[in-house]
Amino acid sequence: MSKASVGIIMGSTSDLPVMKEAAEVLEELGVTCEVTVVSAHRTPERMYEYAQGAKAKGLKVIIAGAGGAAHLPGMVASLTTLPVIGVPVKSRNSIDGWDSVLSILQMPGGVPVATVALDGAKNAGILAAQMIGAFNETIGDNLAKFKENLKTKVIDGVKTLDEKGWKNF
């Protein structure tokens, strides 16, 4: 049994600069995670094994990032009952990221994948924490503090504008 609650997978290590944001925000929120590479096209057996075994090892949510044809999130979702959050990644062989966005977004009925914005791994991490936090009071409290900090940053920005003498409503 893994100690991780969230599995973060990606099709290639080239996706790591984007996907590490999910791991970082999960760590900030107190959610344990594991990170690995699982390619739907280059290592389909590994993908199958990972998806099929995720629940048994204690994972609660899978975040799957992929660029280009971006089959990883949907294929993983087809192999598990765990929630899967897809992160479209703008890769060097991508069509401005649209191929990835549409591949993850347009799943057939019965195989849902929650989809965040292009390169939106941070939001994927927050969404995974919200899923877990709905049933875990500690994580829920951490999320409440996180959201309060977001609010504080905005209010501090308003104060900065006021100090500069710019109009504020």
PyMOL commands that set and color helices and strands:
alter all, ss='L'
color gray80, all
select helices_A, chain A and resi 13-28+44-53+72-79+98-105+121-133+137-163
alter helices_A, ss='H'
color red, helices_A
select strands_A, chain A and resi 6-10+33-37+61-67+84-89+114-115
alter strands_A, ss='S'
color yellow, strands_A
deselect
rebuild
show_as cartoon
